[in-house]
Amino acid sequence: MQGRELGSAVIAQIRREKFWLDREGEVGARNPLIDDLQASVQHLSEGLYSKETHFVLELIQNAEDNAYTDGVTPSLSMELLDVDPLGTPGAEGALVISNNERGFRPTDLQAPCS
């Protein structure tokens, strides 16, 4: 298993083992700590992103922290689209952010959930 298939498998495992979500994204069982966790995340996000534009600085910082293949000049692009390319219901557009990092490895996907 490689590339996109491996990434999808790792994400599915994290969703199942860490967040108790089934393939459809439904909670398989009710975690008794979920309400406390949601309140904590809400409180943190309100303080962390008190300015509407702060998330853009975070995205730039994340790109700077990424790992790049040897010999590659790092690049970052942000494009504001009138139409959501994923077709999200109710979306009036999308901000598409991309860069040329080397890509995720299973440990990269698991790290934020540790």
C-alpha positions as CSV (number, residue, x, y, z in Angstrom):
1,M,0.0,0.0,0.0
2,Q,1.4,3.4,-1.0
3,G,0.5,7.1,-1.6
4,R,-3.1,8.0,-1.4
5,E,-4.2,4.5,-0.5
6,L,-1.9,4.4,2.5
7,G,-2.9,7.8,3.6
8,S,-6.6,6.9,3.4
9,A,-6.0,3.7,5.4
10,V,-4.1,5.6,8.1
11,I,-6.8,8.3,8.3
12,A,-9.5,5.6,8.5
13,Q,-7.6,3.9,11.4
14,I,-7.2,7.2,13.3
15,R,-11.0,8.0,12.8
16,R,-11.9,4.5,14.1
17,E,-9.5,4.1,17.0
18,K,-9.1,7.7,18.2
19,F,-12.5,9.3,17.4
20,W,-14.7,6.2,17.4
21,L,-16.1,7.1,13.9
22,D,-17.3,4.5,11.4
23,R,-16.8,4.7,7.6
24,E,-19.8,7.1,7.2
25,G,-18.4,9.4,9.9
26,E,-21.0,8.4,12.5
27,V,-19.9,8.0,16.1
28,G,-19.9,4.2,16.9
29,A,-20.2,4.7,20.7
30,R,-20.6,7.8,22.9
31,N,-17.3,8.8,24.6
32,P,-18.1,10.1,28.1
33,L,-15.5,12.8,27.7
34,I,-16.7,14.2,24.4
35,D,-18.6,17.2,25.9
36,D,-15.6,18.3,27.9
37,L,-13.4,17.9,24.9
38,Q,-15.7,19.9,22.6
39,A,-15.9,22.7,25.2
40,S,-12.1,22.8,25.5
41,V,-11.6,22.9,21.8
42,Q,-14.2,25.7,21.4
43,H,-12.5,27.7,24.2
44,L,-9.0,27.2,22.7
45,S,-10.1,28.1,19.1
46,E,-11.8,31.3,20.3
47,G,-8.6,32.5,22.0
48,L,-6.2,31.2,19.4
49,Y,-7.9,32.8,16.4
50,S,-9.2,36.0,17.9
51,K,-8.3,37.9,14.7
52,E,-10.0,36.7,11.6
53,T,-6.8,36.7,9.6
54,H,-4.7,34.8,12.1
55,F,-5.3,31.5,10.3
56,V,-3.4,32.8,7.2
57,L,-0.3,33.3,9.3
58,E,-0.7,29.8,10.7
59,L,-0.8,28.4,7.2
60,I,2.3,30.2,6.2
61,Q,4.1,29.0,9.3
62,N,2.9,25.4,8.6
63,A,4.4,25.6,5.1
64,E,7.6,26.9,6.5
65,D,7.8,23.9,8.9
66,N,7.1,21.3,6.2
67,A,9.7,18.9,5.0
68,Y,10.8,19.2,1.4
69,T,12.6,16.9,-0.9
70,D,16.3,17.7,-1.3
71,G,16.9,20.2,-4.1
72,V,13.3,21.5,-4.2
73,T,12.7,25.2,-3.7
74,P,9.7,25.4,-1.3
75,S,6.6,27.2,-2.7
76,L,3.2,28.1,-1.3
77,S,0.1,29.3,-3.2
78,M,-3.3,30.4,-2.0
79,E,-6.2,30.8,-4.4
80,L,-9.7,32.0,-3.6
81,L,-12.3,30.3,-5.8
82,D,-15.9,31.3,-6.5
83,V,-16.9,27.6,-6.5
84,D,-15.9,24.9,-4.1
85,P,-14.1,22.2,-6.1
86,L,-15.3,19.5,-3.6
87,G,-19.0,20.6,-4.0
88,T,-19.5,21.1,-0.3
89,P,-23.2,21.7,0.3
90,G,-23.9,25.4,1.2
91,A,-20.3,26.5,0.3
92,E,-20.0,29.8,-1.6
93,G,-16.5,29.2,-2.7
94,A,-13.2,27.9,-1.4
95,L,-9.7,28.9,-0.4
96,V,-7.3,26.4,-2.0
97,I,-3.9,26.2,-0.4
98,S,-1.1,24.1,-1.9
99,N,2.6,23.7,-1.6
100,N,5.3,21.4,-2.8
101,E,6.2,19.6,0.4
102,R,7.3,16.0,0.2
103,G,3.9,14.7,1.4
104,F,2.5,13.0,4.4
105,R,3.8,9.8,5.9
106,P,1.8,7.7,8.3
107,T,3.6,9.2,11.3
108,D,2.7,12.7,10.0
109,L,-1.0,11.8,10.0
110,Q,-0.8,10.2,13.4
111,A,1.2,12.9,15.2
112,P,-1.6,15.5,15.7
113,C,-3.8,12.8,17.3
114,S,-1.2,11.7,19.9
